Amino acid sequence: MVTTNLFHCRKNSWPPEEYISKFTLQLLDFDSAAPPEQAWRRRLNSHANILKEFSVTFMEAIKMVRLGIRIWSYVREEASHGRKAPIDPFTRESCKPSASQGVPLGGMGSGSISRGFRGEFRQWQILPGLCEASPVMANQFSIFISRDGGNKKFASVLAPGQHEGLGSRKKGDDHGIPSWGWNLSGQHSTYHALFPRAWTIYDGEPDPELKISCRQISPFIPHNYKESSLPAAVFVYTLVNTGKERAKVSLLFTWANSIGGVSHLSGDHVNEPFIAEDGVSGVLLHHKTAKRNPPVTFAIAACETQNVSVSVLPCFGLSEGGIPTAKDMWGKMVQDGQFDRENFNAGPSMPSSPGETLCAAVSASAWVEPHGKCTVAFALAWSSPKVKFVKGSTFNRRYTKFYGTSEKAAANVVHDALTNYKRWEEEIEKWQSPVLEDEKLPEWYKFTLFNELYFLVAGGTIWIDSSLRSACLKTEPYQVTELENANVTVTEARVNRQGAVVECKTDGAEDATATAEQNHQDETHCEDGSDDNESVAPPRRENPTGTLQTLTMMGQQYGDNDDVGRFLYLEGVEYIMWCTYDVHFYASFALLELFPKIELNIQREFAKAVLCEDGRKVKYLAEGNWGIRKVRGAVPHDLGTHDPWNEMNAYNIHDTSKWKDLNPKFVLQVYRDFAKTGDMSFGVDVWPAVRTAMEYMDQFDKDGDGLIENDGFPDQTYDTWTVHGVSAYCGCLWLAALQAAAAMALQLGDRDFAETCKRKFLKAKPAFEEKLWNGTYFNYDSGSSSNSKSIQADQLAGQWYTASSGLSPLFDDFKIKSALRKIFDFNVMKIKGGRMGAVNGMHPNGKVDETCMQSREIWTGVTYGVAATMILAGMEEEAFTAAEGIFIAGWSEEGYGYWFQTPEGWTIDGHYRSLIYMRPLAIWGMQYALTLPKAILEAPRVNVMDRIHIPPASGGFSHNETTVRKIAAKSGCFGNSVFHCAC
């Protein structure tokens, strides 16, 4: 918990008064029109500099030349099949990344569109795994103002005139958007971002006597699993007339029938007007996608009120033809301020021809009295009900559970957005207020905490309406009963030596919403190797008072209210792999805090995967060797790219079945989630996989000291940074996993396994400290390479999770704080005075470890994770100083321009690698540390290892049969999967 005020001598306050006059703020101080006190801010005329990408050094290039050749060959091979390789360092977007991003639109998992801080709609991710970065410049808001009987007029697009993607503007014969009035300078206009909302304030632009606020609202509402899936955004315009005469104000919303890139030119697109209930009306734009992808329908609309009149132009083009042009449309608005009412009767347009761009417009007009105020609400929605992956699997998106699969559902979504946005805002403010009002927290942290959540919308998220659990996984009610007072029948689930629940079978149920290629199922299976004659012993558990309890069936029901579907998000828009697990380790705190049911389902997905094997051959590009796609017992690197869930491990640079961090990270995440939620049903569901994952790691203890050893290649999340022998990173994760597995086994009644984990822990911990502790910090590894004594920023990742889960510290307090102090003094403060974050590797002589590109990088998410570890160790000032370096370099005006596209990392020169990346969500690990859950804070202050009494035994994992409570009926069987489950 924060105990003191953490403001530093650096500037940490960005009051709105520095960007907007106090007079304007007072005028807008109603109906949420004024921007909040804490927000990320920019002037609209700010320069959007081109971002600089990292480059490898000559020596790094020499080392990676063979890998580069193999990746290039693989990229070409995938392209020949019409597929995009998950990692492609050779293909570059035509639109160079720039410092122009802003808050994205929509909820989670239904496709996303970002909106730059200057107003452009860009970064289109409607189709899974595809991102069109370029802005569609026809998509704009514009304003038309008439005063003094029409003698004084203003007309302008509400975006700065000199704009990327606009092209030539002064051609007299141009019938496209350059003919519009691009008259806004942006000098007196400002942008204020506090995800999921943003405010653009036009302080006397283009009309000096009209103050304008545009408030952008998206339905990202924690714990709301319905509306947070909606593909919609609302734009509320507040108009304040400071003049002495009435003003007729017309706002215009234009939209191209496009999903980004050149899709608007493909032809066969259709527009049609619509009128809905409650005064909502607008235009539907039906888009026929290429390559047989599912169609998309956009809805743009406004809400008519007593003072606001809505009209539409269903079709206009960007060149001369049979429909009005953009120039004609603009002229009509300048002259009349509205369109003809009969346009609502137009019906569907003729399909567009190839090469023709089809656009639509919605106008909302109102009279604003002298010193009067007016509110006008627009909304955008899009309906792409089907998600089709490249290799054929098709699913319904989550929102279709509530709106159906019709393309015209967009009209219903946009209607509900316009009628419900005020309630959305109330819920958003209720969620954010405790953080924003906490005076002990630095201001930069408050708004950056929320703004980093942009990734859960813009990170390529897919949320489908498909239950993870088949009938085989449906739970029955359970209850806690005192054995001494009642006779209870307890259903058991036996765990065999692989950790799989034995007595369960699938019913062959198949998800009705999915159709998947099945030709590889024979190579993909799960086995348990069980003996039908094995006996079952009753589970027993001692509670803190010594009373024996048993759990009979009462657990969580998975009905309509609890089935939250299945969720995917990308590692990054440049690394196209779903739910990359070694990175989710850092990012998962955000989902656990805000959407815990989604987080638990992701863990169930990986638990299912642990128990399965996929025997198809894969070539690993680092060495050119061959292996199988998925090994039983190994946690997969990711859930796939082109056929998620069915074809995992899209990552093929290294054989991740030999990685040393994935299995411990799985155990640690599962136990943290189990400890926070107290969901016993979840615990039993995933326990077979937890045990299997731990037993799998036994093979990596080469010398019997209880520790896993790295194998002399980059066998962990730092996949270019070679490790030899015992490593600080993987070894610490392993120690933490042993303790977490022991604690979970104890709570689930698997005492034999708890004893085994404790035995190994007691053996491994002194070996770890002996091999790596140098009196100040833990060495990078136990090898003899030039960087073996490097200071790794992430060396205490296991301790981070241990403290986050309420378990006893892995090491004594002196060692934890000493290592963190060393990281702070060297990895943080020796890099530009702490204004960049924590560099991954630093030599003890104070020079950056340049062993490889990753050792010399500053990873944003790792810095946040280190800061969270510092908070948990009581080093709050150091924590916020380290994390502030990420803000200064990435988000501040003096930084490099990475707002709303936070990369995996940057060099000490500020050159990025991999924009829009998952790991920076780890800032929510800091918030988790500051506000530890009640279940963690109130956990018994007893070392879990002291509660486990072990008899003399061998050091390895026991392979005896054991039992666990069966909360979830048939909990070991995952059904509904491409994998054969032989249980």
C-alpha positions, 0 to 999 in steps of 0.5 A: 500500500502507498504510505506516503505521497509519491510526487517527485521533483519532476513535473507530474501534473498536467492541469487542464488549465494549461491547455484550456482557458478557465473560462472555457472549462467553466462553460463546459462544466456540465454533463461530463463535457469538460475533460477530467483533472487527470488525463493525458493531453496534447494540442491538436497542432502537435507534431506527430513525428515518425517513430524510429525502429530498432536495428541490430548491430553488425555482430548481432546480425552475424550471429543471426544470419542463419536464423534470418535466412530461415525466417525469410524462407518461412515467410515466403512459404506462408505467403504462397499459401495466402497466410501471414507468418506470425513473425515477419521482420521483412515486410513493412507497412506502407504507412510509417508509424508515427506519434499520432495514436489516441484512444481506440473505439469499441469494446473488446473482441469485436474488431477495433478501430483506433482514433488518433489524437488529431481525429483520424480513424486508423489502425483497422483491425476488423479481420482477425490478425490483420491490421491496416494502419493507414487512416481513412481520411473520408471518415471525419466530423465537420462543423457548419455554423451560420450566424446573423441571418447567414452573413457570418458562416464558418465551415471546417473539418474538425481535424487539422488541415495539414494532415497525413493521408490527405494528399493535395488539397488545392486542385480546383477540379478535385471532387474528393475530400481535398475540396472540403474546408480543412480550416482548423489550425489546431492551435486552440484545440486540445485532446484529453485521453482517459481510456476508455473515454477521450475529450477533444476541446475546440476553444474558439475554433473555427468560430471564436464565439463557439466552444465545442467539446467532443466526448468519445465513449466506448463500452469498456466496463469492468465486470460487465461481460455483455456491453464490454463486447459491443463494437460501438462508440459514442461521440457526444458534442457539447456546444456553448454559444458565447456570442450575442446572437443565435447560431445554427450549428450543423455537425456532420459525420462522414464515413467510407464503406471500408475496413481500411487499406484499399478495401473501399475499392473492391466493389459490391458495397451497398449503403442504405438509410435506416430509422430506429426507435427513440429518435435514432437514425442514420446509414448502414454501410454493408461491406463485402470483404475480400478473400471470402472473409465474412461481411461487415456492416457499419452503422453511423447514426445520430439521435434526434431530440426536440432541438436536434434535427437529423438528416442523411446522405446515404451515398456520395463518392470521391470522384465524378459519377452517378452519385453526388461527389464529396464536393457536392455533399460539402456544398450542400452542407455549406448552403443548407446545413442539412440534407433532404428528408426524403433521403430516408426513403432511398432504400439500398443503393446500387452495389459499388463498382470496383475502383469506386469509393462509396461513402455516407453522411449523417448530419445533426443540426440545432439552434444554439441561443446566445449564451446557450448550450446544446448537446448532440450525440452521434454513434458508430457501430460495426457488425462483423458477426463471424470470425473466420480464421485463415485455416477455416475455423469460424465462430460467432463473436461474443456480442451475437449472443445478445444481438444475433448474427444478422448483418443489420444488428449494427442498427440495434447496436448503434441504437443501444449505444446512443440510449445507454451511453450515460449509464456506461459513463456512470459505471466507468466513473465509479470504477476509475474514481478511487484511483483518480481521487487517491492523492498519494499516487502520482498523476502520471500513474493514474491516467497511464494506468487506465490508458495502457488498457487500450491494448485490450481493445486495440491488441487484436482481441477476439471474443467469441460466443462459445463455451469453453466447457462442454457438457462434460465440464458442467459443474454441479452444486457443491457445499461445505459440510462438517464431517462430524455433523453429517453423512456426506457422499463425496464424488472423487476424481483420481489423479494418475501419475501424470496428474490427469483426472481419471474417471471422466469421459467426453460426450462428443459434443461439438460447438455449434458455432464452430466448424474446424478442419479435422484432418489432423485430429488423429495426430493430436490426443490426450492420454492418462495411462490409467488403470481401471482397478485403481482405488480411491481414497477419501479426500481430507482437508484441515482448515485453520481450526483443525476441523475436517471439511469435505466439499460435495457438489455445489460449485459454480454454475455455468449457465447463460450468466456465467458463460463468458465465451472464449477470449484471445488477444495478440502478443502484438500487432507485429507478433501475430500469436494469440495469448502468448503465455510467457507474455500473458504472465506479465499482462494477466493482472489487468484481466484478473482485476477487471474481467476475472472470468475471462482470465480464468477461462484463459487459464482453463484453455492452457490447462487443457493444452498441457494434457494434450499432444500434437504430433505434427512435425514442425521445423524450428528456425533457430537451429533448423531442426525438426520436432513435434508441434505440442508435447504433452506436459509442456505449456504451449507458447501460444494458442496459435495464429491461423487456427487457434485452439486447434493448432497451437504453438505458432511460434517456431523459432525455438522448440518451446517444449524445452523452455524453462519458464512456461511451465512455472509461469502456468503454475504461478498464474493459476495459483495467483488466480486461485488465491484471489478468486477463491474459486475451488471449482477452477482449482480442481478443473486445472489441478491435473494440468498443474501437477502434470506441468510440474512433473514435466520439469523434472527432466531439466534437473540434470544434477539432482539438486532440485533446480532446473537448469537452462540448456545453453540456448535462449530457452525462455521469454528472452528468446535471443538471450542465451542462458547457461546452467541455473539462471536467476530468472528461471530458477526464481520462477521454479522456486516460486512454482514449487511453493505455489504448487505445494500450497495448491496441493494442500488446499485441494487435498493432494498431500502427497504432492504437497510433500513432494513439492516441499521436499524439492523446494527445501533442496532447491532453495539453498542450491539456488542461493549458493550458485547465484547469490553474490552478496548483493544480487543474484547473478544472471546464471551459473555459467562462465560466460562474459555476462554470467554476472550481469544484473538482470532486471527481471531476476525476482519475477518469481518473488513478484508472484509469490508476494502477489499470491500471499505466499511466504517470501522466497528469500530473506528480506535483506536479499530481496531488497538488496537485489531490488536496490541493485536493479534500481541503482544500476538498471534504472538510474544509470540509464539517463538518470532513470528517465527510460525504465529498467534496462534488461541487463547491466554489467556490475561495472555499470555498463549495459550488457550488450550480449544480444539485442534483448539484453540491451533493451528496456522492456516496458512490461518488465519495468512495470513488473519490477516496479510491482515487486518493489511495491510489494517489498516496501520500496514504493519510491523506487518503484514509481521512479522506475515506472515513471521512466516508461511514462517519460520515454513513452508517453510524455511530450519530451518522450519518443511518441509511443502513446497508445502503441506502447512497444515491447521495448526500446533501446537506450536511444529510444528506438522501438521494437514491436509496437502495440504489445501485450506486456505493458499491461503489467502496469496493472501488476503495480495496481494489484500490489497497491491494492492486494485482494482481501483474500490475499490480505486476510490469508493466514500468516503462516508459511505454507511449507510449515503446514506440510510435514514430509516423511523421508523420501527421494528428491524427485516427484512422487509418481504414486496415485493420489486424489483430489476433491472433484468440485467440477463433474468430470473436471479432467475432461475438456471435451469440445476440442480438436484433441482426442481425450482418452480419459 
